[in-house]
Amino acid sequence: MSSRLPAREVGAASDPVRRLSRRRLLRHTLATAGALLAAAPLSACSSPASASGASSLSVWDLFQGGDGMLMDDMIEAVSRGAEGFDVDRTILDWGPSYYTKLAMSAAGGRASDVAAMHLSRLAGYAPGGLVDPFDLDLLAEFGVTPKDFAPAVWGRTQHEGTVYAVPLDVHPFIVFYDKEAADTAGLLDPSGELAPMGWPEAFLDAGRALAEATGQAGVLFGHVTDTAQNWRLFAALYAQTGAAFTLPEGGPPEIDVDAAVRVVTFMKQLFDGRTNPNNLDYNGALAAFTSRRGGMAMLGEWELPTLKKAGIPLGAAAFPQVFDEPAVYTDSHSFVLPHQKDPDPARRREAHRYVAEMLKQSLTWASAGHIPAYQPVLAEPEYAALDPQASYADAAKVAVLDPPNWFVGAGSNFQNRMCQPLQSALLGNTSAEKAVRQMVREADALLRQPNPVA
């Protein structure tokens, strides 16, 4: 089998208004996907700041629930004092509806001043001119420079050498573990943290040891019917092999099939349906871990608040290295400047200052589990005291995001189509080889589709 196989050779918030500063109200607009479609005329998407006056800085994001309240707190902090911001915040539903609305408003050139975007989605916006570049000199004037970010993350902020996004966080796919079970299983180092594993058999042994320690399951992974979980696990392990997964325009995809089969074979061995269940959905795995029916769970760090409420002796670690190189699958909530036809220089300057000031508030954001992308915050004693957040902070240094292309990223159909053959393999319905070949065919089919904003 060829180690680099082109696909075409394989086969063809409850209170809608909340006061966040002494001068203004933040408007919280919750939009559903249906409302987005109903609001299709582009003029309806324009000038979001007009409702609260021209002086306010309009900001769009997708943060609701606990994250939404933390974002409120950060905005309130930067809105205090004589130099504080007047912020008109609009919250839209997470998912395709958010990115549709953002694209529509940017295409009209009358979007918000600042918006949140998953960094993995940038490749679908920057090439088509839907977001405007940042002025690095302006950011530096406000205390933010490229050296303040992990190179692995900062490298994905650019298109053709120009910076179009500024990361707020890194949110990795990690492991949470029951400290008592891990201690009994002999998996902790002298400092009480999860010891390195280093090779696949060590992870398999860890699952067996955790199952013996708990008397039930070892490692829990909820993937059935989920549109992203299998891809997160595969992408982390595949990156650890050192192989490239690239999606060049027009295709075919460039995937090391041997490495991919090696990874899927390991996934099937790990989730054997005996030591570690192979048939859990996301909520089932989460419930099993919080009720101590398993010793370890593979989850996004964003589940930290839920797990802390469960009251279990909780530990966390960056995703263990089991192949040749350290790598952790991540994404990043980032700030972008949606395209405007004729941006006012003073407002653009304020937008840069706003982004810089929000980064400096990201210790608040870290309380939910997110790793601050702005590294000076990681150096603060208050961050080092966060438990277990500080134990996986180094994941940002080895961050791996989705391969860039217009159809990939958080909530995308690409992730869903990668997950389906992987799920079939874990459930025992197909072989690792067949699953990988199907993944390559799916990637090739997506590459054949025209970019709607090219």
N, C-alpha and C positions, 0 to 999 in steps of 0.2 A: 504493500500500500504506500502510495506517495505521501511524503510528510507534509507537502503543501499542495492541496488539491483544489483547483478551481471548481466552483459549484457546477458549472455547465458541463464538466466532465463526469460529475457524479450522476447527473440526471437533470433532464431538463427542469355663637355668643348670645345669650338670651336678651340683653339690653341693647337695642339697635344704636343708641347714641350714648357715648361715654366721654366725660370730660377728661382731657389729657393735658391741658395746659391752662394757665390763667386767662388766656386770650381767646381760645377757640374750642369748638367741639370737634371731635373726630367723627366723621360720618362712616358708619359701618354698613356697607351695602352687600348683602348676601345674595348672589345670583346663582340660579340653577341653570343646568344645561338647557332646559326648555326655554327659560327666559332669554338665554343667549341667542337662541335661534329666532325667537320672536323679535328680538331687537336688531335684526340683521342689517337694516340700513346703516351705512357707515357713519352717517351724521349723528346717529343716536349714540355712537361710541365716543364722540369727540368731546374735548374740553371738559374733563371730569372735575377740574378745579372751579368751574364757573359757579357751582352751587354755593360755595362758601367764600367767593371773592377771589380776585386775581392775585392777592398777596399770598395765599396759602400754597404750600407745596403739595402737589397731588402725588399720592403713593398708592400703588396697587400691590396686593399680595394675596396669598392663598392660605394664610395661617389662621386656623380656627382652634377651638378647644383650648387646651393648656398652652400650646404654642402661641395661639392668638392673644392670650392674656399676657404672656411674657413679652410679645411684641408691643402690646399696649404699654407695658411698664418701661420698655426701652424708649419708645417714642415720648412718653411722658418725661423721662429723664433728660432727653435732648431738647425738650420744649420749654425748660425752665429758664428763667433769667432774661436779661435784656437781649442776649444773643440767641435766645431759644427760637425754635422753628414753629411756624403755624403749619400744621399738617392736616391735610384732608385725606384720610385713609379709606380706601375702598377694599373690601374683602370679597373675593370671588371663590366659588367652590373649586376645590382641588380636582385636578384631572384634565381631560381633553377640553372641557368647557373653558377653563382658565386660559389655556394656551390659544384656543380659538379666539377668545375675546381680545387677548393681548395682540395677536396677529392682525385682527381686524382694525383695532385702533391705531396700531403702528402703520399699517398700510395706508391709512388715511392721513398720517402725519400729524395727528392731533391727539396723541396718547398722553398718559400721565407723565409727570416729571421723572419718577423713579418707579421701578417695578421689581418684584422678586421673580427669579427664574431658577429652575434647576440647571446647574451647569451642564448637565448631560444633554439639555435641550438647545444649547447655544448654537450648535451647528445647523439647526433648522431656522435660525433667525438672523445671525450675523451675515452670512453670504448674501441673503436676499435684501439686505438693507432695512430690516425690521427693527434693529437696535442700532443706536449711535455709539461711536467709540468714546471711551473715557479719555480725559486729558490728564496724563500722568503728572505733568507739572502742577496742575491744580491739586491733585490728590496729595502730592508731596508737600505742597504748601500747608495742607491741613493734617500732615503727620502720617501719611500712608504711602508706602513705597513697595515695589515688587518684592524687595528682600524681607518684607514682613510676612510673607506667605510661604508655605512649603512649596518647593518647585514642582512637585508632582501635581499639585492642584493649580498653581498659578499658570502652568503651561497650558491648561485647558481653557483659560480665559481669553485666548487670542484666536484671531482669524487673519491669516496672511500677515502675521507679525504685529497686528494692532489689537489692543486690549478692548474688549467689549463687555466684560463682566468683572465684578469685584466680589469675591467670595465672602459670605458671612460665616459659614460654618463648613465642616466636613461631617457628614453623617454616614458612618460605616456600618456594614453588615458584620456583626461581631458574635462572640459567644458570651452568654451569661451562665453562671454556674452556682450551684448550691455549695457554699464553702464547707459545710459539714460533710456532705457526701464526697466532695473532691478530696478533703483531708483523709477521710476513711479509705478512699481509693488510692491514696498515695500520689496524687497529682499536683500537690502544691510544693513550691520551693520554700527555702528557709524563711523568706519574708511573708509567707502566707498567700502568695499570688500563684496563679496557674503557671506551672513550669512549662518550658518549651517542649515541643514534641519532636519536630525535625524530620519525620518520615511517615509515610502512610500507615505502616503497621503500628506505630506508636499511637496514632489516633484510634485505630481499631481496638487496640488494647485498652485505651482510655474508656471507650464506650463500654467494653465488657466489665471493666473495673467499677465504673459508675453504676451499671446495672446491678452488680453484686452488692454495692454499697447501699443502694436505695431499695433493693428487693423488687424493683419494678423495671423501669426503662433506664437506659444509659443516656443517649443523646436524643433530644427531641427536635424535630424539624417539620413544620407545617407547610405543606406545599400543594396539597390536593385542591384543584380548582383555583389556585392562586395564580395571578398573572405576572408575578415577578420573582417569587421566592426561589424557584429552581434556577432561574438565570443568575440571581445574586450568588448562590452557592457555586454554580458552575464557573461563573466569571472570576470569582476569587481564586478557585483552585487552578483554573486554566492559566491565569496570569502567573501563578506560582511556578508553573513549568517553564516560564521564560519564553513561551511561544507567542507569536503575534496573532491578533484577531483584527483584521482590518477590512473596511468596507469601502473600497475605492469607487468613485463615481462611475456609474455604468457597469460595474462589476467586472469579473466575478469576485465574490468574497475570497479573501486570502486567509485560510484557516489551516493550522497544522492538525491534520486529521488524526495522526498517531497520538499527538498530545491530548486532543479532545477525547479520543476513545479511552486513553489512560485515565483521564479525569472521571468520565462517566462510569467506567468500570469501578473506580474507587468509591464513587457515590453509591453505587449499587451494593458494594461490599459493606459500606458503613451503615446504610439503612437496609438491613437485611430482613426486617420484619420480625426479628426475634430479639436480639440485644437492643436494637434501636428500631422503633416502629417506622414503617415505610408508607403508611396510609393516613397520616394525620392532615387535617386542614389547619389553617393558620390559628384560628381560635382554639381548636382542640389542643394544639401543641402549647399554646400560651396557658390554657387552663391546666393542663397536666403539669407544667413546670411550676406554676404558682401554688398548686396543691401538693407539691413535692412528690409527684409521681414520675419524676425523672431528674437526673443529676445535672444536665446541661441542656441549654436551648440555643439554637442558632436563630438570631433575631436582629433586627435593626436596633441601634442604640436608642431610637426614639421610644422604645418600649420601657425605658428606665423608670419613668414615673409610675407606670402601672405595676411594675415588678417591686418597686420600693413599698408600695401600699400593701403588697401581699405579706410583708413581714418575714420573709424567708432570709436566712443568712446569705446575702447576695454578693457574689463576686462577678467581675466582668474582665474580659481580655480582648485584645485585638484578635482577629481570626487567626487561628494557629497556622504556622508555616508547616506544611507537610511535604511539599515538593522542593524544587531547587532554589527558589528565590522567595523572599518575603513579599507578600502582596495582600492587600485588603480591598475588597470591593466597596466602593463608596459613591456617593453623590454629594452635591454641595448646593445649598440654598445661596443664591448670589443676587447681587443688585445689578440691574441693567438700566440703561437709559433708552426707553422706547423711542423709536424714530419720531421726530417732529419736523414738519416742513420748514419752519422758520423759528428755531428755538431762540428765546430771549437770552442773551449772554448772562445777564444778572441771575436769572432763574437757573441756568445751567451751572453757574458757579455755586449757587445755594444747593443744588442737587449734589454736587461733588462734596460740599461741606457736610451735608446731611449723611451721605454714605460714610464718610470718615468718622463722624461722631457716633453713628450707630455701631460701627465696628468696635469702637472703644467701650461700648456698653455690652459687649458680647459675653462677659462673665455671667450676666443675667440669663442669656440664652443658653449657656452651658448647664444651667441647673436642670434642664430637661434632658440632658444627655449629649447634646450636640457638642462637637469639638470646635471651639472657636478657630476660624481660619486665620484671624489676625493674631499672629504668634506672640506679640508682646503681652497679650492677655494670658497666654499659657505660662508665661514666666512669672506671673503674679502669685504670691503665696496663697491667696484665696483659691486659686484654681488648683494648686497642688494639694489643697486640703479637701477637695471634692472627692468623695468616695461613692462609687467606684470610677467616676469619670476619668480621673487622672491616670488610672491603670491602663487605659486604651488610647491615650492621647497620641502616642507614636504612630497610630494607624494612618494619620494624615501624611506621614513621611513616605508611605508606601501605597498611597491611594491609587486605585485603578477605577476609572469610570468607563461607561459604555464606549465602544468605538465610535468616533464621530461620524455622523451623517444626518441628513435632515429628518429621517424617520425613526431615529433611536431616542433613548432617554427615558426619564421617569414617566410612568403612565403610558408608554408608547405601545403600539401594536407589535413592534419588534420584540420587546420583552415577552409579550404574551405568546408570540409565535415560537420563540426559543423555548419557552417553558413547556409547551405541549408535548414535544417528543421526549424531553427530559422526564416529565411526569410519567409518561408511558414506560420509560426504562425503570424508574424507581419502583413502580407498581408491579414490575415483572412481566409487562406485556410485550416488551421488545428488547432486543439486545443493545448493548452500548454502541456497537458499530452501526446498526440501523438508526438509532436515535441521532447519532452525529451526522449521518448522511442526510437525514431529514432536516436537521438544523441548517446544514449548508444549503439545501434546496430552498428552504424558507428565506434565508438571507439573500440568496440570488434572486428570488422572486421579488423581494422588496427593492433590490437594486435596479430591477428592470422598470420600476414605476417612475414616472416623471416627477421631479420636484415641483410641487405646486407654486412655490415662490421663487423659482429660479429665473 
